[in-house]
Amino acid sequence: MFRLLCPWLSLPTKCVNMKLSLHASTLTEKSQTLLQCRDSGTILVLYSSIFLYRLLLSHFFPYFLFLTSQNNQHSNMALLLPRLLFFLCCLPITIFISQVSAANNTKNFYYFCDDTNDRGNYTTNSTYHANLNTLLSTLISNTEIDYGFYNFTNGESTDKVYAIGLCRGDIKPDECRRCLNDSRANLTQLCPNQKEVIGWYEDEKCMLRYSDRPIFGRMEDGKPAYFMWNLQNATQAEEFNRVLRDLLDGMRSRAASGDSQSKYATANAKGPDDKTIFGLAQCTPDLSEQDCNNCLIESIEEFRNCCDSKIGARVVRPSCNLRYETSFQFYGAPAYAPSPSFSPPSNTSSEGKSNTVIIAIATAVPVVVIVSAVLIFIYIRLIARKSRIKFETKQEELYDDDDDGIDASESLQIRFNIIREATNDFSDSNKLGQGGFGAVYRGTLPNGQEIAVKSGYMAPEYALHGHFSEKSDVFSFGVLVLEIVSGQKITSIQHGEETGDIRHIAWRSWREGRARDVVDPTLNNGSESEIMRCIHIGLLCVQDNVAARPTMASVVPMLNSHSLSLQVPTAPALYGNAMSGIFEDMQLWEINSGTTRSNESTNRKDQDSLNEASITEPYPR
C-alpha cells in the first residue's frame, strides 16, 4: 500500500512558478490555488481511484468469488462484480471533475470583486439584478459593433447599471463576443451579487466590467490593477532599457491619439543581442487623449518600479493596459483598423525596369493629385459664387417709400442689419412674446412702417428651394445644440484664428479629433462623453442631405442612451469658409408689417401692433 501511495509524494507542492503582484486582493488565495493546481489534483484523484480499484480487486473480489461459488445462482453477479467495482472507483474522478468543471473557464482569468461594501451588493431577482442580466445579454449579443468596444447602460435611478466591454485590438468580433460571454459567466459566478466587478480573460484578450456608478469616459486611478513580469533580466540592461523606453513612448503616443472606436497600438524594436522586443498599448476608447496618455504614463512608471530590466512584463488597469515581451510576438494583426504595411522593393535582375516604373509613378501621382485639387478648388469657388449671388439677389429690399403700404398679412424679406436696427438690436423692451417657434419682436422701419419679427434658423433646402418638411425642424434643433455646446452664435464662432459658421468649424474639429476645442469653457466640468455625443448628434441634424438627418423621434433615444450607434455625419456643403459670409442670411426672419397710425393714442397703437403681429408661414429666402 505504501508503494501505491508513493507517487502522490512526487506531486509538486508549488504549482505556480511565477511572481504575481495583485492590488486589492484581485485573486483570492483559495481560487488561485484551485485554478492553477487543478491538473495536479486530477492526478491525485486518479491515483486514489486506481489504488481503491486494486485494493478491492485483490482482497475483496477473491473472497466474494469463494462465496458465490457455493451458490450457482450468484455466478452472474460474480461476473458483473469487476464492472461494478470499476464504476465505484471511477466515481471519485467524476465527482472531482464536476467540482472543477465550473473553474475550467476561469483559467487565466483575473478578476476583482468590490467586497469592501463601498458599492454594496444587490439582491437576487431584484430590479437591479434584472437590469444587469439584460444589459450583459445586450452587450454580448450586439453584432452591429465590430470594433471591439461596448459601453451600455440600463435602468433608472438607483437601479441603473453601467457596463464596458473591451477586446484587444487583434481579436476578431466573433472571438471577442465569446470572450466577453465567458467573462460574464465567470464574474457572475465568482462575484455573486456584487455591484462593482471587473475581470480580464486570457492574456487580456478581453475585459468586462460593470458597476452601479458612471464609468464612461473616466480614468480609473490606481486600483484595481495587477502586474506580471518575467523573472529573467536582460543581459545588457542599460541598452535594453533605452530601446524599451523609446518603444513604450511611441506606442503611448499612438494609442492616445486614437479615435472613439479604438485606442490601440503595437510595435516592435530590435534590442541588444539581436533580440526583438514586442509591445502593446491599449486604452478604453471613451477616454480623452490626455487621460489615455496619463494612464499609460503611470503604467510605464510601474515598469520602472517593479520590472526594471526584465525581458517581459505587463501592467493591467481598468482604463489601460501595457505589455512587452522579448523574442516572441504575443499579438496578431489588427482586427479592426489594420495599419498599412509597405514592403521594400526586391533587388532582382530587373532592377533597372523597376526603377523606371517607380520613377514614372512617383512623377505621375503628384501631377494627378495637384491637377485634381486645382479643379476641385475651382469648382467649389464657382458653386460658392453662384450661391452667394443667388442669396444676395433674394436679399434685396422689398419695400418702397412711394407705395401706399403693404398688407399686414404679407411677409417681407429685409436685410438683417435693417431688422437689427428696427428692433433696437432685438431688445427685450421690443419683445412681443415667445412662441414654440421662436421669439417675436416689434420694430419700426426707416419709412415709419411697423413690423413684427420672428427669429429662427432656416434649413438649406428651404432657403434655396422653398422646400419645407419636419426635417427642417431637425436642422434648427441641431443648430441650437451646437450653439449651446460652443457657447457662441451660429455666425460668430471664433476658433483660434479661424472664424466662420458653427457647422463647418464643428464638423472640421470633429473630423480631426479636436471636437473638444469648440466646447464652451464653462462646460469643462461636464461629462466629456456626453458633450462629444451632443456634438455628434448636432452634426447629424444639420446635414445638408435631408434624408441623412435623423427624425426627432430618433434623436431623443440618441440623447438618452449610449447603446445606440451613431452614423458618421457628412461634411456641410461648400466645406470651408465659402458659406461663412452668407450663413448669417440663413437665419429666418419672419416679418409682418403694419402702417403707422400717428393720429391714434399710444395705447391704441400698441394694441394694433399686437393684433397685426400674427405669425404666418415663412417665405423661402
C-alpha angles and dihedrals in degrees: 000000000000090000090053090052094047096083089062090062090060093060113113114260093201114050100179120064093183136093113235124183115194131186121220094003094294090178123026117229091241097053091042091056093045095049098046100035101042092102089060089045090055090054089049093053091045091054090048092053094048090048092051093047093051092046094053094041095050099042112020101034098061091049090050091049090053092053095046092047088067089061120042093199089071095053093098091054089052090057091050094047097087090054091049091050091049091052092050091049093049091051094084090054091051092049093048093049091050090052095052099034090087088057095051093088091048094068108125089006116137119189145169127213117192097225094156090097090241090122098020131215132281126230120249113256090012124136089259090053091051091048090050093051092048092047095050092046090051092048095050097042094050108117097171093076110075101165099077102249124108127176118171140158133202134185136022138267114340091355094058116121128198123201136183127191120186129178127195113265094251096053117106119233096252093048089045093056091047090051092050091047091053089047091052091052091049096046096048089049099042097037105033116185092359116141098198111053137151133174139179121206133205106345092332093301085148141001126207125187136164135180145165091241130071109275102164118114093002127121109224108222120218113324137089100038140124135206133205131182142176114253093224120093126217114258094225099037099177095051091041092053092048093053091043093050092053091046094051094045091051093050091046092056094046095047094047092052092057124115134252091281102048137015099176135131137173130185143160135210136189111252133187120303087032091283121146120229114211120199141185131192127181138168131186103267093231090072121097119246090255094050092048089050092050094048093051092044089056089050091052089052089053089056089057091050101044109017109031111164092357113144091227137019145147138202115199123193134165092253101037145000132207128191141166134182134182127235097358132071109227097184134061135219115305110273099202112028110011115198115239114254125208122206119210114246113265119246103234137148090271092062093126093054092046092052090051092052092047092050091049092050093044089053098042099046097059091046092052091046093049094047091047092049092051092049092048091049092051091047092051092049092051092049091047092050093050091048092049092050090048092051094045090050091053091048096065114126112263099196126092126197091214095057121099091241139278126272113258093235094056118098118230131205113213133167116273095239091055091049091049091052093045093053095042090250091311093301118191088236088065094048113117098184149307123263135181090266099046145294122311120218132191119227144166123225122220090260091058095257116144120225139182115218128199118194129211142121124281122217116231095244089055095045094050105031108013093244112150129185141144087277088067088068089050089057091052091049091052092052091051091051092051091047092051094049095045096039090223136102120259096256101033104055113140116202110178106296090339122096125185146109119315097244096062098039093046092048093048092048091047092049092050092047093250099109089127089068094070095050119113108256089230088068095056091106092055128094108288093207091053092048093048090048091052090052090049092050092045091054090050090053096050097051114134092226104083093204091055094057116095121239120251087246089062095041092065095060089042089060095042102044136049091197094080116089113226124222121238109261119233123237116267115256117272090021112211125034097319093108098034091096096050102033089087088064090057088073108107116239110180110194134192119184137203134188119257114255104200095169094061128084122263094250091051091047092052091048092051091050092053092049093048095048092088116157113241135182109288118253117231115252 
